[in-house]
């Protein structure tokens, strides 16, 4: 089965999220719903666009769906 859902609970807020899985992948944009708690002291944590994804070397990143990225 290559589709379903990923369930995530943010330990900072206790909020639970359901991220759809399609073709054994999640869309990074779906992580935007996960937000830092308001009132964080560190300005770097106050990102209005939601959770950022860090992928050094782009080893787990694909910008298009292709035979190479979905092999």
N, CA, C and O atoms as a Maestro MAE file, in Angstrom:
{
 s_m_m2io_version
 :::
 2.0.0
}

f_m_ct {
 s_m_title
 :::
 protein
 m_atom[284] {
  # First column is atom index #
  i_m_mmod_type
  r_m_x_coord
  r_m_y_coord
  r_m_z_coord
  i_m_residue_number
  s_m_chain_name
  s_m_pdb_residue_name
  s_m_pdb_atom_name
  i_m_atomic_number
  :::
  1 25 0.849 -1.176 0.000 1 A "UNK " " N  " 7
  2 3 0.000 0.000 0.000 1 A "UNK " " CA " 6
  3 2 0.894 1.237 0.000 1 A "UNK " " C  " 6
  4 15 1.737 1.392 0.883 1 A "UNK " " O  " 8
  5 25 0.717 2.106 -0.971 2 A "UNK " " N  " 7
  6 3 1.559 3.296 -1.059 2 A "UNK " " CA " 6
  7 2 0.805 4.567 -0.695 2 A "UNK " " C  " 6
  8 15 1.331 5.666 -0.871 2 A "UNK " " O  " 8
  9 25 -0.420 4.434 -0.191 3 A "UNK " " N  " 7
  10 3 -1.158 5.619 0.243 3 A "UNK " " CA " 6
  11 2 -1.715 5.371 1.634 3 A "UNK " " C  " 6
  12 15 -1.813 4.229 2.085 3 A "UNK " " O  " 8
  13 25 -2.069 6.432 2.293 4 A "UNK " " N  " 7
  14 3 -2.588 6.349 3.655 4 A "UNK " " CA " 6
  15 2 -2.407 7.688 4.330 4 A "UNK " " C  " 6
  16 15 -2.598 8.732 3.707 4 A "UNK " " O  " 8
  17 25 -2.040 7.668 5.601 5 A "UNK " " N  " 7
  18 3 -1.864 8.907 6.346 5 A "UNK " " CA " 6
  19 2 -0.725 8.759 7.342 5 A "UNK " " C  " 6
  20 15 -0.488 7.684 7.892 5 A "UNK " " O  " 8
  21 25 -0.033 9.859 7.557 6 A "UNK " " N  " 7
  22 3 1.000 9.960 8.570 6 A "UNK " " CA " 6
  23 2 0.408 10.797 9.697 6 A "UNK " " C  " 6
  24 15 -0.048 11.916 9.463 6 A "UNK " " O  " 8
  25 25 0.412 10.268 10.909 7 A "UNK " " N  " 7
  26 3 -0.119 11.004 12.046 7 A "UNK " " CA " 6
  27 2 1.044 11.567 12.848 7 A "UNK " " C  " 6
  28 15 1.959 10.838 13.232 7 A "UNK " " O  " 8
  29 25 1.000 12.877 13.096 8 A "UNK " " N  " 7
  30 3 2.076 13.579 13.790 8 A "UNK " " CA " 6
  31 2 1.474 14.334 14.965 8 A "UNK " " C  " 6
  32 15 0.448 15.000 14.825 8 A "UNK " " O  " 8
  33 25 2.118 14.227 16.131 9 A "UNK " " N  " 7
  34 3 1.713 15.042 17.271 9 A "UNK " " CA " 6
  35 2 2.879 15.947 17.638 9 A "UNK " " C  " 6
  36 15 3.980 15.472 17.914 9 A "UNK " " O  " 8
  37 25 2.635 17.249 17.640 10 A "UNK " " N  " 7
  38 3 3.656 18.238 17.970 10 A "UNK " " CA " 6
  39 2 3.836 18.257 19.490 10 A "UNK " " C  " 6
  40 15 2.910 18.610 20.220 10 A "UNK " " O  " 8
  41 25 5.008 17.882 19.960 11 A "UNK " " N  " 7
  42 3 5.253 17.828 21.405 11 A "UNK " " CA " 6
  43 2 5.260 19.213 22.043 11 A "UNK " " C  " 6
  44 15 5.105 19.336 23.258 11 A "UNK " " O  " 8
  45 25 5.439 20.259 21.230 12 A "UNK " " N  " 7
  46 3 5.453 21.619 21.772 12 A "UNK " " CA " 6
  47 2 4.065 22.115 22.098 12 A "UNK " " C  " 6
  48 15 3.884 22.871 23.053 12 A "UNK " " O  " 8
  49 25 3.076 21.698 21.315 13 A "UNK " " N  " 7
  50 3 1.719 22.224 21.462 13 A "UNK " " CA " 6
  51 2 0.692 21.159 21.811 13 A "UNK " " C  " 6
  52 15 -0.385 21.477 22.316 13 A "UNK " " O  " 8
  53 25 1.017 19.897 21.546 14 A "UNK " " N  " 7
  54 3 0.055 18.819 21.757 14 A "UNK " " CA " 6
  55 2 -0.921 18.649 20.607 14 A "UNK " " C  " 6
  56 15 -1.761 17.749 20.636 14 A "UNK " " O  " 8
  57 25 -0.821 19.499 19.596 15 A "UNK " " N  " 7
  58 3 -1.725 19.442 18.449 15 A "UNK " " CA " 6
  59 2 -1.374 18.233 17.584 15 A "UNK " " C  " 6
  60 15 -0.201 17.946 17.343 15 A "UNK " " O  " 8
  61 25 -2.410 17.527 17.121 16 A "UNK " " N  " 7
  62 3 -2.221 16.351 16.265 16 A "UNK " " CA " 6
  63 2 -2.567 16.705 14.826 16 A "UNK " " C  " 6
  64 15 -3.514 17.449 14.570 16 A "UNK " " O  " 8
  65 25 -1.794 16.170 13.890 17 A "UNK " " N  " 7
  66 3 -1.971 16.442 12.467 17 A "UNK " " CA " 6
  67 2 -2.063 15.132 11.706 17 A "UNK " " C  " 6
  68 15 -1.463 14.129 12.091 17 A "UNK " " O  " 8
  69 25 -2.816 15.155 10.629 18 A "UNK " " N  " 7
  70 3 -2.899 14.017 9.716 18 A "UNK " " CA " 6
  71 2 -2.373 14.474 8.365 18 A "UNK " " C  " 6
  72 15 -2.959 15.353 7.733 18 A "UNK " " O  " 8
  73 25 -1.276 13.886 7.922 19 A "UNK " " N  " 7
  74 3 -0.622 14.245 6.664 19 A "UNK " " CA " 6
  75 2 -0.878 13.121 5.662 19 A "UNK " " C  " 6
  76 15 -0.517 11.975 5.927 19 A "UNK " " O  " 8
  77 25 -1.495 13.424 4.516 20 A "UNK " " N  " 7
  78 3 -1.764 12.366 3.542 20 A "UNK " " CA " 6
  79 2 -0.483 11.794 2.928 20 A "UNK " " C  " 6
  80 15 0.470 12.523 2.655 20 A "UNK " " O  " 8
  81 25 -0.482 10.487 2.718 21 A "UNK " " N  " 7
  82 3 0.616 9.801 2.028 21 A "UNK " " CA " 6
  83 2 0.078 9.334 0.685 21 A "UNK " " C  " 6
  84 15 -0.922 8.620 0.623 21 A "UNK " " O  " 8
  85 25 0.739 9.735 -0.383 22 A "UNK " " N  " 7
  86 3 0.367 9.306 -1.733 22 A "UNK " " CA " 6
  87 2 1.619 8.796 -2.434 22 A "UNK " " C  " 6
  88 15 2.647 9.473 -2.458 22 A "UNK " " O  " 8
  89 25 1.525 7.611 -2.998 23 A "UNK " " N  " 7
  90 3 2.666 6.999 -3.693 23 A "UNK " " CA " 6
  91 2 3.893 6.954 -2.795 23 A "UNK " " C  " 6
  92 15 5.014 7.206 -3.237 23 A "UNK " " O  " 8
  93 25 3.662 6.626 -1.522 24 A "UNK " " N  " 7
  94 3 4.722 6.484 -0.531 24 A "UNK " " CA " 6
  95 2 5.511 7.778 -0.314 24 A "UNK " " C  " 6
  96 15 6.711 7.737 -0.046 24 A "UNK " " O  " 8
  97 25 4.833 8.928 -0.430 25 A "UNK " " N  " 7
  98 3 5.484 10.225 -0.233 25 A "UNK " " CA " 6
  99 2 4.503 11.194 0.418 25 A "UNK " " C  " 6
  100 15 3.288 11.073 0.257 25 A "UNK " " O  " 8
  101 25 5.050 12.154 1.154 26 A "UNK " " N  " 7
  102 3 4.236 13.254 1.654 26 A "UNK " " CA " 6
  103 2 4.690 14.530 0.960 26 A "UNK " " C  " 6
  104 15 5.835 14.631 0.519 26 A "UNK " " O  " 8
  105 25 3.793 15.496 0.864 27 A "UNK " " N  " 7
  106 3 4.150 16.789 0.273 27 A "UNK " " CA " 6
  107 2 4.672 17.697 1.384 27 A "UNK " " C  " 6
  108 15 4.029 17.843 2.423 27 A "UNK " " O  " 8
  109 25 5.816 18.297 1.169 28 A "UNK " " N  " 7
  110 3 6.398 19.183 2.178 28 A "UNK " " CA " 6
  111 2 5.450 20.322 2.522 28 A "UNK " " C  " 6
  112 15 5.431 20.783 3.664 28 A "UNK " " O  " 8
  113 25 4.668 20.780 1.562 29 A "UNK " " N  " 7
  114 3 3.741 21.885 1.811 29 A "UNK " " CA " 6
  115 2 2.686 21.507 2.851 29 A "UNK " " C  " 6
  116 15 2.132 22.384 3.514 29 A "UNK " " O  " 8
  117 25 2.404 20.211 3.001 30 A "UNK " " N  " 7
  118 3 1.439 19.785 4.016 30 A "UNK " " CA " 6
  119 2 1.957 20.023 5.430 30 A "UNK " " C  " 6
  120 15 1.170 20.056 6.376 30 A "UNK " " O  " 8
  121 25 3.263 20.188 5.586 31 A "UNK " " N  " 7
  122 3 3.838 20.451 6.902 31 A "UNK " " CA " 6
  123 2 3.649 21.903 7.331 31 A "UNK " " C  " 6
  124 15 3.927 22.246 8.480 31 A "UNK " " O  " 8
  125 25 3.183 22.755 6.430 32 A "UNK " " N  " 7
  126 3 2.958 24.169 6.770 32 A "UNK " " CA " 6
  127 2 1.907 24.342 7.851 32 A "UNK " " C  " 6
  128 15 1.898 25.355 8.550 32 A "UNK " " O  " 8
  129 25 1.027 23.372 7.997 33 A "UNK " " N  " 7
  130 3 -0.015 23.481 9.026 33 A "UNK " " CA " 6
  131 2 0.572 23.398 10.433 33 A "UNK " " C  " 6
  132 15 -0.055 23.847 11.393 33 A "UNK " " O  " 8
  133 25 1.765 22.831 10.562 34 A "UNK " " N  " 7
  134 3 2.405 22.689 11.873 34 A "UNK " " CA " 6
  135 2 3.120 23.994 12.191 34 A "UNK " " C  " 6
  136 15 4.062 24.384 11.502 34 A "UNK " " O  " 8
  137 25 2.665 24.658 13.237 35 A "UNK " " N  " 7
  138 3 3.194 25.985 13.579 35 A "UNK " " CA " 6
  139 2 3.791 25.986 14.978 35 A "UNK " " C  " 6
  140 15 3.361 25.239 15.856 35 A "UNK " " O  " 8
  141 25 4.787 26.837 15.166 36 A "UNK " " N  " 7
  142 3 5.396 26.992 16.487 36 A "UNK " " CA " 6
  143 2 4.387 27.636 17.426 36 A "UNK " " C  " 6
  144 15 3.516 28.387 16.986 36 A "UNK " " O  " 8
  145 25 4.499 27.346 18.717 37 A "UNK " " N  " 7
  146 3 3.611 27.998 19.673 37 A "UNK " " CA " 6
  147 2 3.837 29.507 19.660 37 A "UNK " " C  " 6
  148 15 4.957 29.970 19.441 37 A "UNK " " O  " 8
  149 25 2.793 30.257 19.889 38 A "UNK " " N  " 7
  150 3 2.932 31.716 19.922 38 A "UNK " " CA " 6
  151 2 3.700 32.116 21.170 38 A "UNK " " C  " 6
  152 15 3.639 31.444 22.200 38 A "UNK " " O  " 8
  153 25 4.416 33.209 21.062 39 A "UNK " " N  " 7
  154 3 5.165 33.722 22.193 39 A "UNK " " CA " 6
  155 2 6.547 33.118 22.362 39 A "UNK " " C  " 6
  156 15 7.159 33.270 23.419 39 A "UNK " " O  " 8
  157 25 7.054 32.435 21.338 40 A "UNK " " N  " 7
  158 3 8.405 31.868 21.415 40 A "UNK " " CA " 6
  159 2 9.420 33.006 21.529 40 A "UNK " " C  " 6
  160 15 9.283 34.032 20.862 40 A "UNK " " O  " 8
  161 25 10.427 32.826 22.365 41 A "UNK " " N  " 7
  162 3 11.431 33.862 22.575 41 A "UNK " " CA " 6
  163 2 12.386 33.983 21.389 41 A "UNK " " C  " 6
  164 15 12.805 35.089 21.048 41 A "UNK " " O  " 8
  165 25 12.732 32.874 20.764 42 A "UNK " " N  " 7
  166 3 13.686 32.875 19.658 42 A "UNK " " CA " 6
  167 2 12.975 33.264 18.364 42 A "UNK " " C  " 6
  168 15 12.060 32.571 17.919 42 A "UNK " " O  " 8
  169 25 13.393 34.359 17.772 43 A "UNK " " N  " 7
  170 3 12.735 34.858 16.562 43 A "UNK " " CA " 6
  171 2 12.793 33.849 15.411 43 A "UNK " " C  " 6
  172 15 11.880 33.812 14.585 43 A "UNK " " O  " 8
  173 25 13.840 33.039 15.342 44 A "UNK " " N  " 7
  174 3 13.964 32.036 14.282 44 A "UNK " " CA " 6
  175 2 12.853 31.000 14.359 44 A "UNK " " C  " 6
  176 15 12.516 30.378 13.352 44 A "UNK " " O  " 8
  177 25 12.281 30.807 15.541 45 A "UNK " " N  " 7
  178 3 11.190 29.845 15.711 45 A "UNK " " CA " 6
  179 2 9.832 30.432 15.345 45 A "UNK " " C  " 6
  180 15 8.853 29.692 15.246 45 A "UNK " " O  " 8
  181 25 9.753 31.729 15.145 46 A "UNK " " N  " 7
  182 3 8.485 32.384 14.842 46 A "UNK " " CA " 6
  183 2 8.311 32.500 13.331 46 A "UNK " " C  " 6
  184 15 8.443 33.586 12.766 46 A "UNK " " O  " 8
  185 25 8.019 31.393 12.692 47 A "UNK " " N  " 7
  186 3 7.870 31.360 11.242 47 A "UNK " " CA " 6
  187 2 6.387 31.286 10.919 47 A "UNK " " C  " 6
  188 15 5.731 30.298 11.250 47 A "UNK " " O  " 8
  189 25 5.855 32.312 10.282 48 A "UNK " " N  " 7
  190 3 4.417 32.371 10.010 48 A "UNK " " CA " 6
  191 2 3.970 31.361 8.967 48 A "UNK " " C  " 6
  192 15 2.782 31.052 8.878 48 A "UNK " " O  " 8
  193 25 4.899 30.842 8.176 49 A "UNK " " N  " 7
  194 3 4.526 29.899 7.121 49 A "UNK " " CA " 6
  195 2 4.562 28.448 7.575 49 A "UNK " " C  " 6
  196 15 4.400 27.550 6.749 49 A "UNK " " O  " 8
  197 25 4.765 28.197 8.834 50 A "UNK " " N  " 7
  198 3 4.738 26.834 9.345 50 A "UNK " " CA " 6
  199 2 6.102 26.180 9.403 50 A "UNK " " C  " 6
  200 15 7.133 26.821 9.199 50 A "UNK " " O  " 8
  201 25 6.082 24.900 9.684 51 A "UNK " " N  " 7
  202 3 7.298 24.120 9.879 51 A "UNK " " CA " 6
  203 2 8.155 24.113 8.622 51 A "UNK " " C  " 6
  204 15 7.651 23.944 7.511 51 A "UNK " " O  " 8
  205 25 9.452 24.298 8.812 52 A "UNK " " N  " 7
  206 3 10.391 24.227 7.693 52 A "UNK " " CA " 6
  207 2 10.958 22.821 7.611 52 A "UNK " " C  " 6
  208 15 11.022 22.108 8.612 52 A "UNK " " O  " 8
  209 25 11.366 22.430 6.422 53 A "UNK " " N  " 7
  210 3 11.955 21.108 6.205 53 A "UNK " " CA " 6
  211 2 13.425 21.303 5.862 53 A "UNK " " C  " 6
  212 15 13.759 22.029 4.926 53 A "UNK " " O  " 8
  213 25 14.303 20.655 6.622 54 A "UNK " " N  " 7
  214 3 15.742 20.742 6.397 54 A "UNK " " CA " 6
  215 2 16.193 19.427 5.779 54 A "UNK " " C  " 6
  216 15 16.050 18.368 6.390 54 A "UNK " " O  " 8
  217 25 16.734 19.493 4.578 55 A "UNK " " N  " 7
  218 3 17.174 18.300 3.861 55 A "UNK " " CA " 6
  219 2 18.569 18.551 3.293 55 A "UNK " " C  " 6
  220 15 18.706 18.897 2.120 55 A "UNK " " O  " 8
  221 25 19.612 18.377 4.124 56 A "UNK " " N  " 7
  222 3 20.963 18.640 3.633 56 A "UNK " " CA " 6
  223 2 21.319 17.708 2.484 56 A "UNK " " C  " 6
  224 15 21.091 16.500 2.549 56 A "UNK " " O  " 8
  225 25 21.873 18.283 1.450 57 A "UNK " " N  " 7
  226 3 22.261 17.495 0.284 57 A "UNK " " CA " 6
  227 2 21.104 17.112 -0.621 57 A "UNK " " C  " 6
  228 15 21.299 16.417 -1.618 57 A "UNK " " O  " 8
  229 25 19.914 17.555 -0.285 58 A "UNK " " N  " 7
  230 3 18.707 17.265 -1.079 58 A "UNK " " CA " 6
  231 2 18.572 15.772 -1.381 58 A "UNK " " C  " 6
  232 15 18.189 15.392 -2.487 58 A "UNK " " O  " 8
  233 25 18.883 14.939 -0.408 59 A "UNK " " N  " 7
  234 3 18.814 13.497 -0.608 59 A "UNK " " CA " 6
  235 2 17.395 12.955 -0.547 59 A "UNK " " C  " 6
  236 15 17.127 11.859 -1.041 59 A "UNK " " O  " 8
  237 25 16.486 13.713 0.055 60 A "UNK " " N  " 7
  238 3 15.106 13.257 0.198 60 A "UNK " " CA " 6
  239 2 14.130 14.241 -0.421 60 A "UNK " " C  " 6
  240 15 12.966 14.291 -0.024 60 A "UNK " " O  " 8
  241 25 14.585 15.018 -1.383 61 A "UNK " " N  " 7
  242 3 13.768 16.067 -1.976 61 A "UNK " " CA " 6
  243 2 13.593 15.825 -3.462 61 A "UNK " " C  " 6
  244 15 14.541 15.485 -4.169 61 A "UNK " " O  " 8
  245 25 12.370 16.004 -3.922 62 A "UNK " " N  " 7
  246 3 12.071 15.903 -5.352 62 A "UNK " " CA " 6
  247 2 11.154 17.059 -5.711 62 A "UNK " " C  " 6
  248 15 10.162 17.296 -5.022 62 A "UNK " " O  " 8
  249 25 11.467 17.778 -6.774 63 A "UNK " " N  " 7
  250 3 10.632 18.912 -7.166 63 A "UNK " " CA " 6
  251 2 9.612 18.534 -8.230 63 A "UNK " " C  " 6
  252 15 8.658 19.273 -8.473 63 A "UNK " " O  " 8
  253 25 9.813 17.398 -8.856 64 A "UNK " " N  " 7
  254 3 8.855 16.909 -9.859 64 A "UNK " " CA " 6
  255 2 8.660 15.410 -9.662 64 A "UNK " " C  " 6
  256 15 9.515 14.722 -9.104 64 A "UNK " " O  " 8
  257 25 7.532 14.929 -10.128 65 A "UNK " " N  " 7
  258 3 7.268 13.497 -10.090 65 A "UNK " " CA " 6
  259 2 7.756 12.893 -11.396 65 A "UNK " " C  " 6
  260 15 7.309 13.283 -12.474 65 A "UNK " " O  " 8
  261 25 8.680 11.935 -11.297 66 A "UNK " " N  " 7
  262 3 9.250 11.329 -12.497 66 A "UNK " " CA " 6
  263 2 9.583 9.866 -12.223 66 A "UNK " " C  " 6
  264 15 9.445 9.389 -11.096 66 A "UNK " " O  " 8
  265 25 10.019 9.168 -13.252 67 A "UNK " " N  " 7
  266 3 10.423 7.771 -13.090 67 A "UNK " " CA " 6
  267 2 11.648 7.661 -12.189 67 A "UNK " " C  " 6
  268 15 11.845 6.640 -11.530 67 A "UNK " " O  " 8
  269 25 12.466 8.702 -12.158 68 A "UNK " " N  " 7
  270 3 13.655 8.685 -11.315 68 A "UNK " " CA " 6
  271 2 13.282 8.927 -9.856 68 A "UNK " " C  " 6
  272 15 13.727 8.197 -8.970 68 A "UNK " " O  " 8
  273 25 12.463 9.953 -9.603 69 A "UNK " " N  " 7
  274 3 12.128 10.296 -8.221 69 A "UNK " " CA " 6
  275 2 11.137 9.320 -7.602 69 A "UNK " " C  " 6
  276 15 11.051 9.234 -6.377 69 A "UNK " " O  " 8
  277 25 10.393 8.590 -8.409 70 A "UNK " " N  " 7
  278 3 9.422 7.626 -7.898 70 A "UNK " " CA " 6
  279 2 9.741 6.228 -8.402 70 A "UNK " " C  " 6
  280 15 8.849 5.507 -8.849 70 A "UNK " " O  " 8
  281 25 11.020 5.841 -8.329 71 A "UNK " " N  " 7
  282 3 11.399 4.504 -8.802 71 A "UNK " " CA " 6
  283 2 11.450 3.522 -7.663 71 A "UNK " " C  " 6
  284 15 11.752 2.348 -7.874 71 A "UNK " " O  " 8
  :::
 }
 m_bond[283] {
  # First column is bond index #
  i_m_from
  i_m_to
  i_m_order
  :::
  1 1 2 1
  2 2 3 1
  3 3 4 2
  4 3 5 1
  5 5 6 1
  6 6 7 1
  7 7 8 2
  8 7 9 1
  9 9 10 1
  10 10 11 1
  11 11 12 2
  12 11 13 1
  13 13 14 1
  14 14 15 1
  15 15 16 2
  16 15 17 1
  17 17 18 1
  18 18 19 1
  19 19 20 2
  20 19 21 1
  21 21 22 1
  22 22 23 1
  23 23 24 2
  24 23 25 1
  25 25 26 1
  26 26 27 1
  27 27 28 2
  28 27 29 1
  29 29 30 1
  30 30 31 1
  31 31 32 2
  32 31 33 1
  33 33 34 1
  34 34 35 1
  35 35 36 2
  36 35 37 1
  37 37 38 1
  38 38 39 1
  39 39 40 2
  40 39 41 1
  41 41 42 1
  42 42 43 1
  43 43 44 2
  44 43 45 1
  45 45 46 1
  46 46 47 1
  47 47 48 2
  48 47 49 1
  49 49 50 1
  50 50 51 1
  51 51 52 2
  52 51 53 1
  53 53 54 1
  54 54 55 1
  55 55 56 2
  56 55 57 1
  57 57 58 1
  58 58 59 1
  59 59 60 2
  60 59 61 1
  61 61 62 1
  62 62 63 1
  63 63 64 2
  64 63 65 1
  65 65 66 1
  66 66 67 1
  67 67 68 2
  68 67 69 1
  69 69 70 1
  70 70 71 1
  71 71 72 2
  72 71 73 1
  73 73 74 1
  74 74 75 1
  75 75 76 2
  76 75 77 1
  77 77 78 1
  78 78 79 1
  79 79 80 2
  80 79 81 1
  81 81 82 1
  82 82 83 1
  83 83 84 2
  84 83 85 1
  85 85 86 1
  86 86 87 1
  87 87 88 2
  88 87 89 1
  89 89 90 1
  90 90 91 1
  91 91 92 2
  92 91 93 1
  93 93 94 1
  94 94 95 1
  95 95 96 2
  96 95 97 1
  97 97 98 1
  98 98 99 1
  99 99 100 2
  100 99 101 1
  101 101 102 1
  102 102 103 1
  103 103 104 2
  104 103 105 1
  105 105 106 1
  106 106 107 1
  107 107 108 2
  108 107 109 1
  109 109 110 1
  110 110 111 1
  111 111 112 2
  112 111 113 1
  113 113 114 1
  114 114 115 1
  115 115 116 2
  116 115 117 1
  117 117 118 1
  118 118 119 1
  119 119 120 2
  120 119 121 1
  121 121 122 1
  122 122 123 1
  123 123 124 2
  124 123 125 1
  125 125 126 1
  126 126 127 1
  127 127 128 2
  128 127 129 1
  129 129 130 1
  130 130 131 1
  131 131 132 2
  132 131 133 1
  133 133 134 1
  134 134 135 1
  135 135 136 2
  136 135 137 1
  137 137 138 1
  138 138 139 1
  139 139 140 2
  140 139 141 1
  141 141 142 1
  142 142 143 1
  143 143 144 2
  144 143 145 1
  145 145 146 1
  146 146 147 1
  147 147 148 2
  148 147 149 1
  149 149 150 1
  150 150 151 1
  151 151 152 2
  152 151 153 1
  153 153 154 1
  154 154 155 1
  155 155 156 2
  156 155 157 1
  157 157 158 1
  158 158 159 1
  159 159 160 2
  160 159 161 1
  161 161 162 1
  162 162 163 1
  163 163 164 2
  164 163 165 1
  165 165 166 1
  166 166 167 1
  167 167 168 2
  168 167 169 1
  169 169 170 1
  170 170 171 1
  171 171 172 2
  172 171 173 1
  173 173 174 1
  174 174 175 1
  175 175 176 2
  176 175 177 1
  177 177 178 1
  178 178 179 1
  179 179 180 2
  180 179 181 1
  181 181 182 1
  182 182 183 1
  183 183 184 2
  184 183 185 1
  185 185 186 1
  186 186 187 1
  187 187 188 2
  188 187 189 1
  189 189 190 1
  190 190 191 1
  191 191 192 2
  192 191 193 1
  193 193 194 1
  194 194 195 1
  195 195 196 2
  196 195 197 1
  197 197 198 1
  198 198 199 1
  199 199 200 2
  200 199 201 1
  201 201 202 1
  202 202 203 1
  203 203 204 2
  204 203 205 1
  205 205 206 1
  206 206 207 1
  207 207 208 2
  208 207 209 1
  209 209 210 1
  210 210 211 1
  211 211 212 2
  212 211 213 1
  213 213 214 1
  214 214 215 1
  215 215 216 2
  216 215 217 1
  217 217 218 1
  218 218 219 1
  219 219 220 2
  220 219 221 1
  221 221 222 1
  222 222 223 1
  223 223 224 2
  224 223 225 1
  225 225 226 1
  226 226 227 1
  227 227 228 2
  228 227 229 1
  229 229 230 1
  230 230 231 1
  231 231 232 2
  232 231 233 1
  233 233 234 1
  234 234 235 1
  235 235 236 2
  236 235 237 1
  237 237 238 1
  238 238 239 1
  239 239 240 2
  240 239 241 1
  241 241 242 1
  242 242 243 1
  243 243 244 2
  244 243 245 1
  245 245 246 1
  246 246 247 1
  247 247 248 2
  248 247 249 1
  249 249 250 1
  250 250 251 1
  251 251 252 2
  252 251 253 1
  253 253 254 1
  254 254 255 1
  255 255 256 2
  256 255 257 1
  257 257 258 1
  258 258 259 1
  259 259 260 2
  260 259 261 1
  261 261 262 1
  262 262 263 1
  263 263 264 2
  264 263 265 1
  265 265 266 1
  266 266 267 1
  267 267 268 2
  268 267 269 1
  269 269 270 1
  270 270 271 1
  271 271 272 2
  272 271 273 1
  273 273 274 1
  274 274 275 1
  275 275 276 2
  276 275 277 1
  277 277 278 1
  278 278 279 1
  279 279 280 2
  280 279 281 1
  281 281 282 1
  282 282 283 1
  283 283 284 2
  :::
 }
}
